[in-house]
Amino acid sequence: MKKKALKVSILMIIYLSLFLLCLTASLALAEKVVVIPLNSGKSSGKFVDGNNPNDAVYTEGNVGIGTTTPDTRLHVNGLAPQIKIEQGDNMGMYFWQNGGSHAGIDINRDPQTYLFDDSNLTHARISFAGEDSDSYLMFYTANTNNVHATEQMRIDKDGNLGVGTMNPLSKLAVSGLPTSPPDVSGNAGVVCVTNDGNFWLDNDGTADCL
C-alpha cells in the first residue's frame, strides 16, 4: 500500500508540474500573437496580441484588420488606413485611404508621417478622388531626391486630360511649352503647343512646331 501511495503521489507531482509549466507558457504566450478559434467546425479565428483581441481576424479564408467581418482576402478598416509593401529596407509602396473621399499609392514616402523611406530616391504618387458628382485621377512626380512630388497630370470626371493644369477644359489641355522641339523620325507626328495654349498635330516628321 505504501509503494502504491508513493507512486500515486509521484504521478500527482508530475501532473501538477506539467500543469504549472503549461500555465507559465500560456501566460508568456499571452503577450505574443496566438490564434483563438471563433466558431467550432469553421475555418475562422482571431489573432490576439495581448492588448486588443480584435486587431486581426480571419474567417473563411479572409483576413480582417480592424474589422471582424472581412469580405475580401484582405480587408483593412480604420482611421486613414494604409498598407505598406517593401523589400528589406528599400523604399516602400504605400496603399492608403485618407478616411474621406481620397485614396492612392505613394512610392518612397509615408503618406501619414510624410517621411521618406530613402532620402536618396525620389517620390511619386497616384491619387484617386471619388466625391459627390465628381471624380478624378492625379499623377505626381519629382525630379529631386527627398522632395515631395507635385501634381503633373490630371484626368477629370469628363475624361479631360490636363498636363500642367488642374482644370482641363478640353479633352487635352497643356500648360507650358517644351524647352526644345520634339525628336521625331519618319512620320511619327508631334503635338505642337503655342504660347496661348493652342495645339495642333504635326505629322510630316519635320518637328517644325516652333
N, C-alpha and C positions, 0 to 999 in steps of 0.2 A: 504494500500500500504506500509506503514511504517513497519507494522508487517511482511509483505511478504519479504520486502527488508532485514529486520533484520534476518529473517530465512535463506534467501539465503546467507547472509554474514557469519552466523554461520556455515552453511554447507561448505562454501568455506574454512573457517578456519580449520574445521575438516579434509577436504580432503588434505589441504596443510600440516597439521601436520602429517597425515599418510604418505604423500609423503616424507617429511623430515625424518620421522622415518625409512621408508624403505631404503632411500638413506644412512642414517647413518649405518644401519645394513649391507647394501651391501658393504660399504667401509671397515667395520670391518671384514667382511667375506672374503674380497679380500686377506687378509693376512693369511687365513686359506685354507683348502682344499675344493674346490667346484667342482661340475660336470657341464660341459657345453656340451650340445648335439652337435655332429658334423654334423649329417645328419638327417633331419626330416624324421620320418617314419621308421627309422632303429635303431637297438639296438647298438648304438655306442656313444661315447663321450670322453671327456678328463678330467683328474684331474688337477687342477690348484692350485699351492701353492703361487701364487703371485709373484714368481720370474721367473720361466721358465714354460710356458704353455705346453711344450712338455715333461715334466718329465714322465708322465704316461698317457696312453690312454687305452680305452677298445673298442673293436669293435667285434660285432657278437659273444660275449661270450669269446673273447680272451683279455688278458691284456698284454700291452706292456710297458716296462720301457726303455726309451732311443730309442724307435722306434715307429713310428706312424702306422706301418703295421704289427702288431703281427700275426704270422701264427700258433701259438700253444696257449694252455691255458695260459701259462706264457712265455713271450718272453723278455729276458733281453739283451740289447745291450749297449756296451760302452767300454771304455778302461780298460782292465783287469777286467771284471765284476765278481761279486760274489754274492751268496745268502747265508744268514745265517739262520739256524733253531736252536732254543733253547727253553727250558722250564724255564721260570723265569730267574734267574741269574746263572743257571747252565752252564756247558760247552756247547759250540755251535758246530754245524756241518756246515762246510763251503763248498759249491759247487762253484768252481772257474774255470776261464779260463784266461790264462795269456796274451791274446792278440796275441799269436803266435800259436805254434803247441801243447801246453801242456794244460791239464785240469786235474781236480782231486777233491778229497774230503779230507778235513782236519778235525780232531777232536781236540777240545780244543786249537786251535791256529789259529789266523787270518793270512791267507797266504799273506796278503798285509803288515800289520804292524809287523808281527812276534810276536805279543804279545799273551800271554796265557790268556784264559778266567779264568782258575783256576790254580794257581801255585801249588796246592796240588794234581794235577792229571797229568797223562802222556799224551803224544801227539802221534797221529797215523795219517798216511796218505796213500792214494792210489792215484797214479799219472798215467795219461794216456798220451801217446805221439803218434801223427799221423804226421809223417814227410814225405818228398819226398822219396818214395820207402822204407819206414821204419816205423814201429810202434812197441810199446812195452808197457807193464804194469810194474809198480814199486810199491812195498809194503814196507812201512816204519813203524817201531815200536820203542818204547823206554821203558827202564826198570827203568827209574829215572824220578821223577816228575820235571816239569818245565824245561825240556831239550828237544831240538828239536830231533825228531825221525830220525833215519838213515835207509838207504835202507838195507833191509834184503833179499829180493827175487825179481826176475825179470823174466818176460816171454817175449822173443824177437819175432821178426817178423816171425821166422821159427818155433815157438812153443817150442823152447828150454827153459827149466826151470833152472834158476840159483839160488842157495841158497848160500848166502855169496859171490857171484861173480856177477859182472855186465856184464860179457861177456861169457855166457854159449855157449860152442861149441858142446854140445851134448844134447840129449833130457832131461837129468838130469845131471847137473853139481853142485857138492857140494864142497865148500871150507871150511875147518876147521873140527875138529873132536869133537865128543861128549865127555864130561868130564867123563862119565861113561857108561857102557853097557846099552842098552835099556831094559826096563822092559817088558817082554813078558810072555804070558802064553799060553799053548796049542800049536797050530801050526799057530800062528798069522803071523809069519815071520817078519824079520827086514832087513833094508838096512845096509850093512856093508861098511864102508869107510876106506881106508888106508891113510897113510901119503902122498903118492904121488897122491892122488885124485882119485884112482880107487875105485870102489864099486861093490858089488855083493849082491844078495838076499840070506838070510839065513832063511829057512822056517822050520827048525826042532824044533823051540821053545826053544833052549838052550841058545840063546843070547850069543854065544861064538865067537863074531866077533874079540875081542881083543886077 
